[in-house]
Amino acid sequence: MRTKSTEKINIYEIVTRKIIEQLEAGTVPWHKSWVGSEAINFVTRKPYQGINRLLLPFGGEWLTFKQAKDADGHIRKGEKSSIIVFFKWVEKKDIDRQDGEEVEYIPYLQYSNVFHISQCEGIESKLEPMAADIINHPIEDAQRILESYILRSAVKVRHIEGSNQALYCPNKDSITMPIMSQFNTSESYYNVVFHEAAHSTGHKSRLNRDMSVAAYGSKNYGREELLAEICAAFVMNAAGIDAEKSIEDSAGYIQSWLKAIREDNRAIVVASSKAQKAADLILGVETDSAA
């Protein structure tokens, strides 16, 4: 007679084997499954350029403290600002020139604190609703798994309309996501949120993995990404969500990280072992030490 523990392990093995089959068949194209907006200033409507596109964590509208006040709104208490930088041209007089006094303009680097519109109260967005032609609905089993994990783990989950990023921040123990209507499908949303939830299982209060910041594209970064995507595939399978399609998408993402850490497909087996522990935590499955 098969126990629940045995059935669980067999499911994980099946998903891992299917991922490996996809990898052996060649690189599967992977793409971001949501639509985001670029970061713009709420008042000027101009997009932020250069380094500011990296400094601002979300797309959408940003305001200074004064701009929020002028718009008859205010920054929500406790919210932290982000920084943008810009050059201001200042006059420098050159009195040593033989042809008389000259004025030279030199760039002076300055910074400003800005807040995302989601951090404000009393201010309405001027942006058109994102992905108005896409109507996504929560998937009952997946939503139940997600909400149960959030309740048990106490990880914070924040949805930002217009956000062009999905991420987990270990220092704040928080997940930031675009809203569901920005995704191509409801399934795509859950695949991404379970990926970020997988990262959160590594927090010191949970599985205590090494979550120190590593350079993007490094081996350590790649290993954590492998783990998170395999875990997401496991959880998606447990929720009964279009398993074949999610596995295919995951395989493409995983392939890119296998290349990044310059290891062969056997790395998938190591990562899947750790991903199983992460999936167990998200699913609320008691690990049978005797199994």
C-alpha positions in Angstrom: 0.0 0.0 0.0 1.4 3.4 -1.0 1.6 6.1 1.7 1.0 9.7 1.1 4.7 10.3 1.5 5.5 7.8 -1.2 3.0 9.3 -3.6 4.4 12.8 -2.9 7.9 11.6 -3.7 6.8 9.9 -6.9 5.1 13.1 -8.1 8.2 15.1 -7.5 10.2 12.5 -9.4 7.8 12.5 -12.3 7.9 16.3 -12.5 11.7 16.3 -12.3 12.0 13.7 -15.1 9.7 15.6 -17.4 11.8 18.8 -16.8 14.9 16.8 -17.7 13.2 15.5 -20.9 12.4 19.0 -21.9 16.0 20.1 -21.3 17.4 17.2 -23.3 15.1 18.1 -26.2 16.8 21.5 -26.3 16.4 25.0 -25.0 12.7 25.9 -24.5 12.0 29.6 -25.1 11.1 31.4 -21.9 9.6 34.9 -21.6 8.2 37.2 -19.0 4.6 36.3 -18.7 3.2 39.7 -17.6 2.9 43.2 -19.0 4.4 46.0 -17.0 4.7 49.8 -17.4 7.8 51.9 -17.4 8.6 54.2 -14.5 7.4 57.7 -15.1 7.0 60.9 -13.1 3.4 61.5 -12.0 3.5 65.2 -12.8 5.6 65.6 -15.9 4.6 62.2 -17.4 8.2 61.7 -18.6 9.8 58.3 -18.2 12.9 58.0 -16.1 16.0 57.3 -18.0 19.5 55.8 -17.6 20.5 54.6 -14.1 17.1 55.7 -12.7 15.5 52.8 -14.5 17.6 50.5 -12.3 17.2 52.5 -9.1 13.4 52.4 -9.2 12.1 49.0 -8.3 8.7 49.3 -10.0 7.1 50.6 -13.1 4.3 53.1 -12.9 4.0 56.6 -11.4 6.4 58.2 -9.0 6.2 61.4 -7.0 8.3 63.6 -4.7 6.9 64.5 -1.3 6.1 67.9 -2.6 4.4 66.6 -5.7 2.2 64.3 -3.6 1.2 67.3 -1.4 0.5 69.5 -4.4 -1.8 66.7 -5.8 -3.8 67.0 -2.5 -2.5 63.6 -1.3 0.1 62.4 1.1 2.7 59.7 1.6 1.4 56.8 3.7 3.0 56.7 7.1 6.1 54.5 7.4 6.7 54.2 3.6 10.3 54.5 2.5 11.5 56.5 -0.5 13.5 55.5 -3.5 16.3 57.6 -4.9 16.6 59.1 -8.4 19.6 61.0 -9.6 19.9 63.9 -12.1 22.3 66.5 -13.3 21.8 70.2 -12.5 23.8 72.7 -14.6 25.4 75.3 -12.5 27.3 78.5 -13.5 31.1 78.7 -13.0 32.7 82.0 -13.8 36.1 82.0 -15.4 37.8 85.3 -14.6 41.3 84.1 -15.8 40.4 84.3 -19.5 42.2 87.1 -21.4 39.1 88.0 -23.3 37.2 88.9 -20.2 34.9 87.2 -17.8 33.3 84.0 -19.2 30.5 81.8 -17.8 31.0 78.1 -18.0 28.2 75.6 -17.1 29.2 72.4 -15.4 27.0 69.4 -14.5 26.4 68.9 -10.8 25.0 65.5 -9.8 22.0 65.6 -7.4 19.5 63.2 -6.1 15.8 63.3 -5.1 13.6 61.1 -3.0 10.5 59.7 -4.7 7.6 57.5 -3.8 5.6 55.1 -5.9 1.9 56.0 -6.2 1.0 52.8 -4.3 2.8 54.3 -1.3 0.5 57.4 -1.4 -3.1 58.1 -0.3 -5.6 60.5 -1.8 -4.0 60.3 -5.3 -5.6 58.7 -8.3 -3.5 57.2 -11.0 -3.6 58.8 -14.5 -2.5 55.6 -16.2 -4.9 53.5 -18.2 -5.7 50.2 -16.5 -3.1 47.5 -17.3 -4.1 44.7 -19.6 -7.7 45.7 -19.7 -8.4 43.0 -22.3 -7.2 40.3 -19.9 -9.6 39.0 -17.3 -7.9 36.6 -14.9 -9.6 34.9 -12.0 -8.1 33.2 -8.9 -7.7 29.4 -9.3 -9.2 27.9 -6.2 -6.6 25.2 -5.3 -3.7 27.4 -6.1 -5.1 30.4 -4.2 -5.8 28.1 -1.2 -2.1 26.9 -1.2 -0.8 30.4 -1.5 -3.0 31.9 1.3 -2.2 28.9 3.6 1.5 29.4 3.1 1.3 33.1 3.7 -0.7 32.5 6.9 1.7 29.8 8.2 5.0 31.6 7.2 3.9 35.2 7.9 5.8 36.3 4.7 4.5 39.6 3.4 3.0 39.7 -0.1 2.5 43.1 -1.8 0.9 43.6 -5.2 1.8 46.7 -7.2 -0.3 47.7 -10.2 2.0 48.5 -13.1 5.0 46.8 -11.6 7.4 45.4 -14.1 9.2 43.2 -11.5 8.4 40.2 -9.4 10.8 39.6 -6.6 11.5 38.3 -3.0 13.4 40.6 -0.6 15.1 38.5 2.1 15.9 41.5 4.3 12.2 42.5 4.5 10.9 38.9 4.1 8.5 40.2 1.5 7.3 39.3 -2.0 6.4 42.0 -4.5 4.2 41.0 -7.5 2.4 42.7 -10.4 -1.3 42.4 -10.1 -3.0 39.3 -11.6 -4.6 41.2 -14.5 -1.1 42.1 -15.8 -0.4 38.4 -16.5 -1.1 36.6 -19.8 -3.1 34.0 -17.8 -4.0 33.2 -14.2 -1.7 30.1 -14.5 1.2 32.4 -15.3 0.5 34.5 -12.3 0.6 31.5 -9.9 3.8 30.1 -11.6 5.5 33.4 -10.8 4.2 33.9 -7.3 5.1 30.3 -6.4 8.6 30.9 -7.7 9.0 33.9 -5.4 7.4 31.9 -2.5 10.1 29.3 -3.2 12.8 31.9 -2.6 11.1 32.9 0.6 11.4 29.4 2.0 15.1 30.0 2.3 14.6 32.7 4.9 16.5 32.1 8.2 13.2 31.5 10.0 12.3 28.7 7.6 14.8 26.5 5.7 17.7 28.8 6.4 19.4 28.6 3.0 22.2 31.0 2.2 20.2 34.0 1.0 23.2 36.4 0.9 23.2 38.7 -2.1 25.1 37.2 -5.0 25.9 38.7 -8.3 23.3 38.2 -11.0 24.4 35.4 -13.2 26.7 33.9 -10.6 26.7 30.2 -9.7 25.1 30.9 -6.3 22.4 33.0 -7.9 21.9 30.4 -10.6 21.5 27.6 -8.1 18.8 29.5 -6.1 17.0 30.3 -9.3 17.0 26.6 -10.3 15.6 25.6 -7.0 12.9 28.3 -7.1 11.7 27.3 -10.6 11.7 23.6 -9.9 9.8 24.2 -6.6 7.2 26.3 -8.5 6.8 23.4 -11.0 6.2 21.0 -8.1 3.6 23.3 -6.4 1.9 24.0 -9.7 1.6 20.3 -10.3 0.2 19.8 -6.8 -2.4 22.5 -7.6 -3.4 20.7 -10.8 -2.6 23.6 -13.0 -1.8 22.8 -16.6 1.2 20.9 -15.5 2.6 20.1 -19.0 2.6 23.8 -20.0 4.1 25.0 -16.8 6.8 22.4 -16.9 7.6 23.4 -20.5 7.9 27.1 -19.5 10.0 26.2 -16.4 12.4 24.1 -18.5 13.3 27.0 -20.6 14.0 29.2 -17.6 15.9 26.4 -15.9 18.0 25.8 -19.1 19.2 29.4 -19.0 20.4 29.0 -15.4 22.1 25.7 -16.1 24.1 27.6 -18.7 24.8 30.4 -16.3 26.4 28.1 -13.7 28.1 26.1 -16.4 27.0 22.7 -15.2 25.3 19.9 -17.0 21.7 18.8 -16.5 22.7 16.7 -13.4 22.5 20.0 -11.5 18.8 19.6 -11.8 18.8 16.6 -9.6 20.6 18.4 -6.8 18.4 21.5 -7.1 15.2 19.3 -7.2 16.1 17.7 -3.9 16.2 21.1 -2.2 13.2 22.2 -4.2 11.2 19.3 -2.7 11.9 20.6 0.8 10.8 24.1 -0.3 7.6 22.7 -1.9 6.8 20.7 1.2 6.9 23.8 3.2 4.7 25.8 0.8 2.2 22.9 0.6 2.2 22.3 4.4 3.4 18.7 4.0 4.9 17.0 6.9 8.2 15.5 5.9 8.5 11.8 6.9 12.0 11.4 8.1 11.7 7.6 7.9 10.7 7.7 4.2 
